[in-house]
Amino acid sequence: MLFDIRTIVAALLGCYAVVLVVTGLVHDTAADEAKTGGINVNIWSGAGMGVVALVFLAWALLRPVQAPPEPQASAQDATPGSDDI
């Protein structure tokens, strides 16, 4: 599961979400809020990315990648002397 692409995407989105939420909490100026109509976009986009990261992680945990079944040897292939040409 570690190298599943869904896990990697969830980790990247989770890291970006944390950065955006921290940036929204620490570096929120009046000029930034004036540009966005009074909404702290960093917090909302970080929260959205966090939700999507959790969805990807849940998807990877609930539906793990399964290896395809190995082909079974047929009875005809197992008979002695069948590979004599």
C-alpha positions as CSV (number, residue, x, y, z in Angstrom):
1,M,0.0,0.0,0.0
2,L,2.9,2.3,0.5
3,F,3.6,2.7,-3.2
4,D,0.0,3.0,-4.2
5,I,-0.5,6.2,-6.2
6,R,-3.6,7.0,-4.1
7,T,-1.4,7.1,-1.0
8,I,1.1,9.3,-2.6
9,V,-1.5,11.8,-3.9
10,A,-3.1,11.8,-0.4
11,A,0.2,12.6,1.2
12,L,0.9,15.4,-1.2
13,L,-2.5,16.9,-0.9
14,G,-2.3,16.6,2.9
15,C,1.0,18.4,3.0
16,Y,-0.3,21.2,0.9
17,A,-3.5,21.4,3.0
18,V,-1.4,21.8,6.2
19,V,0.7,24.6,4.6
20,L,-2.4,26.4,3.4
21,V,-4.2,26.3,6.7
22,V,-1.2,27.4,8.6
23,T,-0.6,30.2,6.1
24,G,-4.3,31.2,6.4
25,L,-4.1,31.4,10.2
26,V,-0.7,33.1,10.5
27,H,-0.5,35.4,7.4
28,D,-4.0,36.8,6.8
29,T,-3.9,40.5,6.0
30,A,-6.7,42.9,5.4
31,A,-5.4,43.4,1.8
32,D,-5.6,39.7,1.1
33,E,-9.2,39.6,2.4
34,A,-10.1,42.6,0.4
35,K,-9.0,40.8,-2.8
36,T,-11.2,37.8,-2.1
37,G,-14.3,39.6,-0.8
38,G,-13.7,39.0,2.9
39,I,-13.1,35.2,2.7
40,N,-9.9,33.6,3.9
41,V,-9.2,31.5,0.8
42,N,-6.1,29.8,2.2
43,I,-8.1,28.2,5.0
44,W,-11.0,27.1,2.8
45,S,-8.8,25.7,0.1
46,G,-6.6,24.0,2.7
47,A,-9.7,22.5,4.3
48,G,-10.9,21.3,0.9
49,M,-7.6,19.7,0.1
50,G,-7.5,18.0,3.5
51,V,-10.9,16.5,2.8
52,V,-9.8,15.3,-0.6
53,A,-6.6,13.8,0.9
54,L,-8.8,11.9,3.5
55,V,-11.0,10.6,0.7
56,F,-7.9,9.3,-1.2
57,L,-6.5,7.7,1.9
58,A,-9.9,6.1,2.7
59,W,-10.1,4.8,-0.9
60,A,-6.7,3.3,-0.7
61,L,-7.5,1.6,2.7
62,L,-10.9,0.4,1.8
63,R,-10.1,-0.9,-1.7
64,P,-6.5,-2.1,-1.7
65,V,-4.7,-3.2,-4.8
66,Q,-5.1,-6.9,-5.4
67,A,-2.6,-9.0,-7.3
68,P,-4.1,-10.9,-10.3
69,P,-4.5,-14.6,-9.7
70,E,-1.8,-16.9,-11.0
71,P,-2.9,-19.1,-13.9
72,Q,-3.7,-22.7,-13.0
73,A,-1.9,-25.5,-14.8
74,S,-4.4,-27.6,-16.7
75,A,-4.5,-31.4,-16.5
76,Q,-3.3,-31.7,-20.1
77,D,-0.1,-29.8,-19.3
78,A,0.6,-32.0,-16.3
79,T,0.6,-35.4,-18.1
80,P,4.0,-37.0,-18.5
81,G,5.4,-37.1,-21.9
82,S,3.2,-34.4,-23.3
83,D,6.1,-32.2,-24.2
84,D,7.8,-34.8,-26.3
85,I,7.8,-33.7,-29.9
